Amino acid sequence: MVFIGFISNLALAQTSVDATSILNLDKMAQINQGDSYVTFPFDFGNIEPLMFEANVSPSFKIRERKDSRLMGVLTGQIIIRMYDETSYPVRTPSYIPQITFYFLTGNKQASKKLTLFGRFGHHSNGQDGTFYNEDGAINLMTGNFATNFVEFGLIKSSYSNHLNAFKFFKSSVEMHPKSWMLDEMQGKYSGLRWHNTFIAYKLPVDGDFNKSRKANFSLKAETTLMLDNVNNQETFDIKRLNASLTFYYHPKFLEDIGLFVQFYHGMDYYNIYFNHQIDTIRFGLMTEILRF
């Protein structure tokens, strides 16, 4: 009886560990859609002085049932910057509503998975002024910025027993057809981009595999390469590359938020500010609702 009990407990433990390593489509979508965050009013680099930058990204799922292979996600993403100036203005927020469809391939119970996704999105700043000022400079205050885009890609996921961590690799191509963007933006705003992302989530070692757990640490490395003709740049111009590295830490005494530090290099992603090149290190708070 002791021997049978030992074997039963061992089998139960193995089943629990294996179950931990299985990700459903819901979690894959959460990882790809990103998290909401707010930055602290201090950073290092050449970005304009800010009180904060906030990314608000609520998502609404469209699916038949929880174990569906196909799922849609509606996201009303908004990025806001409050500037450290007189009256602390909030200028030209980025509105990025989008719909994304995910399809899970292969065996649902496998620890290694491949997920395909396609996205249609819109990016604008809600302004209706002329794109240029009278002096020929881009009108950052009230200039109209608008583009539509599609993105197609894949996400590969795996679980490491040795590291007790989940790993993800995402690669995608994003396209902004010329007819989908303002005439003034053509040749200045990249309409063909190649994105690559690596993410790792380190889980706590608490021995309880039946309990939903939050990652103690996560690391995200992202690159974007602009492939089309932008401002007559050379093929291997460093300005074609955007790169970021984000380290996230979740203290035990916090529930759904944690601390992050991020390094970013490349084109400014804040709508009509795209012509700026920024290098910055910043700190802030980030939501983390993902449970494993």
Secondary structure, DSSP 8 states (H G I E B T S, - for coil): -HHHHHHHHHHHHHHHHHHHT---HHHHHHHHH---EEEEEEEEESS--EEEEEEE--EEEE-SSTT-SEEEEEEEEEEEEEESSTT--B-S-EEEEEEEEEEE-S-TT-SSEEEEEEEEEEEE-S--B-SB-TTSSB-TTTB--EEEEEEEEEEEEEEETTTTEEEEEEEEEEE--GGGB-GGGTTTS-SEEEEEEEEEEE----S-TTS----SEEEEEEEEEE-S--TT--TT-GGGEEEEEEEEE--TT-SSEEEEEEEEEEE--SGGGGG-EEEEEEEEEEE-----
